[in-house]
Amino acid sequence: MPPYPLALLLKTMPNALHGMMIAHVFNLMIGPQAITTRARELHGRRIGIAITDTGNRWCFLIANGRLYSTNDALERCEVSIRGTLAVFLRLATRTEDPDTLFFNRQLIIEGATETGLAVKNLLDSLDYDWEGRLSTLLGPAPTKRIADIVARSGAPRQVHLMLARILGQTS
């Protein structure tokens, strides 16, 4: 069973809305880093994502160093990646290495081999530096204050423990 609140949102909200949100958050979190450096080999490629236990399917276009949600069917994508919601959450939260998820066939990649390898390498190289991204958006002083408050609150540890519990129960 997938993590309930998120699974419920995925099942009840329109796929198009999810796709736009995923692309926006992805672009916001990674900024101009790894996707730009791999833009030549991934520019113009369509990447599909299928979450098997919620039935969600999206197609994304990589162009100009950014991820865009499209209305294309998954079958129009050069590469598609499928797995359960829990596995995608482990990938997104970096609680498990992408290579391990692919090697253990928890994430299945299908389609153009070269593009698939480029996507896997991109996933491997991503760095989710929330403080760095927040600093870019708000400036260093507000970011330092927010980071100090977050650290003192114990929230990172609580979120980590909660994710470990959820993902451990749903694997």
Secondary structure, DSSP 8 states (H G I E B T S, - for coil): ---HHHHHHHHHS-HHHHHHHHHHHHHHHHTTSHHHHTHHHHTTEEEEEEETTTTEEEEEEEETTEEEEE---GGGSSEEEEE-HHHHHHHHTTSS-HHHHHHTTSSEEEE-HHHHHHHHHHHHH----HHHHHHHHH-HHHHHHHHHHHHHHTHHHHHHHHHHHHHHHH-
